[in-house]
Amino acid sequence: MKKLFFVLYACLCVGLWSCSNDDEPTVPAKQEVAVSFEDKLTEPNTSFAPTEGEGYGDWGYKLTSFTDSKSLVECNSYFSNWGFGGGFTYTNTTDVTTPGYSNLSAITGKGKDGSVYLTVALSNPTKLTNLQAGTYQFKGAYITNTTYAYLAVKDGNDGGGYVKGPFEDGDYFTVTAIGHAASGDSRPDKKLEEALSIWPTIVMERVLL
């Protein structure tokens, strides 16, 4: 049984909502808003490319962060001289054929809505923070695999020879979302175990509230 312990990147889009009490007419109606990075990239096949950050760890990484266009969320991001090093990045790359971790593209070749989407890797501690927790709560996210992860799981081709052959019955690659309250207390996990080639929804209402 192959268990994927090393990092394979996943892609996601996140939605937020504001809560209301239907029994109290003075409370504004529930509103939903999607987190978007669509205006962050103006050229095709490009990615977030930071140059400034704080030193992190012993491997030459630097730590920075970025927000979406409406300052709804903040994502941490690690980078080094050789590129993306974990946490989150945003990209509009469309390469669905090249194996290997340097390919940040979603296997779909685009975002769920629009061309720019987040890619996340757990090679360093990863955090997405709700900057407007008093107004909005996380509702859910669309999530799929990167080309890197999909080819590794489906064909056994990870570009580096770590995955020996395609996955078979009993093998797994798990995505786990863990929410934290402002107090730091964690909430129950949500797990998704599929070789995704689409953008299904992972509901986070009971995970990240």
For each residue, the residues with C-beta under 8 A, 3 or more apart:
1: 170 171
2: 163 164 165 167 168 171
3: 171 172
4: 8 152 153 163 171 172 173 174
5:
6: 162
7: 86 101 121 122 123
8: 4 145 146 148 149 152 153 158 173
9: 101 104 119 120 121 145 146 148 149
10: 119 120 121 143 144 145 146 149 175
11: 106 108 111 117 118 119 120 143 144 145 146
12: 117 118 120 141 142 143 144 202
13: 34 35 111 112 113 117 118 141 142 143 199
14: 34 35 73 118 128 138 140 141
15: 32 33 34 35 138 139 140 141
16: 32 33 34 35 72 73 130 132 136 137 138 139
17: 30 31 32 33 136 137 138 139
18: 28 30 31 32 33 135 136 137
19: 30 137
20: 24 27 28 29 30
21: 24 27
22:
23:
24: 20 21 27
25:
26:
27: 20 21 24
28: 18 20 31
29: 20
30: 17 18 19 20
31: 17 18 28
32: 15 16 17 18 139
33: 15 16 17 18 70 72 136
34: 13 14 15 16 113
35: 13 14 15 16 68 70 72 73
36: 39 68 69 70 114 116
37: 40 41 68 69 90 116 117 118
38: 69 114 115 116
39: 36 69
40: 37 48 66 69 90 116
41: 37 46 47 48 90 91 92 115 116
42:
43: 46
44: 92 94 115
45: 92 93 94 95
46: 41 43 49 91 92 93
47: 41 84 89 90 91 92 93 104 119
48: 40 41 66 77 89 90 91
49: 46 79
50: 53 62 64 66 77 79
51:
52: 62 64
53: 50 56 62 63 64 78 79
54: 62 63 64
55: 61 62 63
56: 53 61 62 63 78 124
57: 61 124
58:
59: 80 85
60: 80 81
61: 55 56 57 78 79 80 85 86 124
62: 50 52 53 54 55 56 78 79 80
63: 53 54 55 56 76 77 78 87 124
64: 50 52 53 54 76 77 78 79
65: 74 75 76 77
66: 40 48 50 74 75 77 88 90
67: 71 72 73 74 75 131
68: 35 36 37 71 72 73
69: 36 37 38 39 40
70: 33 35 36
71: 67 68 131 132
72: 16 33 35 67 68 130 131 132 136
73: 14 16 35 67 68 128 129 130 131
74: 65 66 67 128 129 131
75: 65 66 67 87 88 118 127 128 129
76: 63 64 65 87 88 125 126 127 128
77: 48 50 63 64 65 66 84 86 87 88 89
78: 53 56 61 62 63 64 84 85 86 87 123 124
79: 49 50 53 61 62 64 83 84 85
80: 59 60 61 62 83 85
81: 60
82: 85
83: 79 80 102
84: 47 77 78 79 89 104 119 121
85: 59 61 78 79 80 82 121 123 124
86: 7 61 77 78 121 122 123 124 125 126
87: 63 75 76 77 78 120 121 124 125 126 127
88: 66 75 76 77 118 119 120 126 128
89: 47 48 77 84 104 118 119
90: 37 40 41 47 48 66 116 117 118 119
91: 41 46 47 48 104 105 116 117 119
92: 41 44 45 46 47 110 111 115 116 117
93: 45 46 47 103 104 105
94: 44 45 105 109 110
95: 45 98 103 105 109 147
96: 105 107 108 109 147
97: 147
98: 95 103 105 147 159
99: 103 147 148 151 152 157 158 159
100: 103 148 158 159 160
101: 7 9 121 148 158 159 160
102: 83 159
103: 93 95 98 99 100 146 147 148 159
104: 9 47 84 89 91 93 119 146 148
105: 91 93 94 95 96 98 109 146 147
106: 11 109 110 111 117 119 144 145 146 147
107: 96 144 145 146 147 149 150 151 196 197
108: 11 96 111 112 144 197 198 199
109: 94 95 96 105 106
110: 92 94 106 114 115 117
111: 11 13 92 106 108 114 115 116 117
112: 13 108 117 142 199
113: 13 34
114: 36 38 110 111 117
115: 38 41 44 92 110 111
116: 36 37 38 40 41 90 91 92 111
117: 11 12 13 37 90 91 92 106 110 111 112 114
118: 11 12 13 14 37 75 88 89 90
119: 9 10 11 47 84 88 89 90 91 104 106 146
120: 9 10 11 12 87 88 126
121: 7 9 10 84 85 86 87 101 124 126
122: 7 86 126
123: 7 78 85 86
124: 56 57 61 63 78 85 86 87 121
125: 76 86 87
126: 76 86 87 88 120 121 122
127: 75 76 87
128: 14 73 74 75 76 88
129: 73 74 75
130: 16 72 73 133 136 137 138 208
131: 67 71 72 73 74
132: 16 71 72 135 136
133: 130 136 137 182
134:
135: 18 132
136: 16 17 18 33 72 130 132 133
137: 16 17 18 19 130 133 205 208 209
138: 14 15 16 17 130 141 179 204 205 207 208 209
139: 15 16 17 32 203 204 205
140: 14 15 201 202 203 204 205
141: 12 13 14 15 138 177 201 202 204
142: 12 13 112 199 200 201 202
143: 10 11 12 13 175 192 196 199 200 201 202
144: 10 11 12 106 107 108 196 197 198 199 200
145: 8 9 10 11 106 107 148 149 150 153 195 196 197
146: 8 9 10 11 103 104 105 106 107 119 149 150
147: 95 96 97 98 99 103 105 106 107 150 151
148: 8 9 99 100 101 103 104 145 151 152 158 159
149: 8 9 10 107 145 146 152 153 173
150: 107 145 146 147 153 154 195 196 197
151: 99 107 147 148 154 155 157 158 159
152: 4 8 99 148 149 155 156 157 158 159 162 163
153: 4 8 145 149 150 163 166 167 171 173 195
154: 150 151 166 167 195
155: 151 152 166
156: 152 163 164 165 166 167
157: 99 151 152 163
158: 8 99 100 101 148 151 152 161 162 163
159: 98 99 100 101 102 103 148 151 152
160: 100 101
161: 158 164
162: 6 152 158
163: 2 4 152 153 156 157 158
164: 2 156 161
165: 2 156 168
166: 153 154 155 156
167: 2 153 154 156 171 172 173 195
168: 2 165 171
169:
170: 1
171: 1 2 3 4 153 167 168
172: 3 4 167 193
173: 4 8 149 153 167 193 195
174: 4 191 192 193
175: 10 143 191 192 193 202
176: 189 190 191
177: 141 189 190 202 204 207 208
178: 186 187 189 207
179: 138 186 187 204 207 208 209
180: 184 185 186 187
181: 184 185 186 187
182: 133
183:
184: 180 181
185: 180 181
186: 178 179 180 181
187: 178 179 180 181 206 207 208 209
188: 206 207
189: 176 177 178 207
190: 176 177 202 203 204 207
191: 174 175 176
192: 143 174 175 196 200 202
193: 172 173 174 175
194: 200
195: 145 150 153 154 167 173
196: 107 143 144 145 150 192 199 200
197: 107 108 144 145 150
198: 108 144
199: 13 108 112 142 143 144 196
200: 142 143 144 192 194 196
201: 140 141 142 143
202: 12 140 141 142 143 175 177 190 192
203: 139 140 190 206 207
204: 138 139 140 141 177 179 190 207 208
205: 137 138 139 140 208 209
206: 187 188 203 209
207: 138 177 178 179 187 188 189 190 203 204
208: 130 137 138 177 179 187 204 205
209: 137 138 179 187 205 206
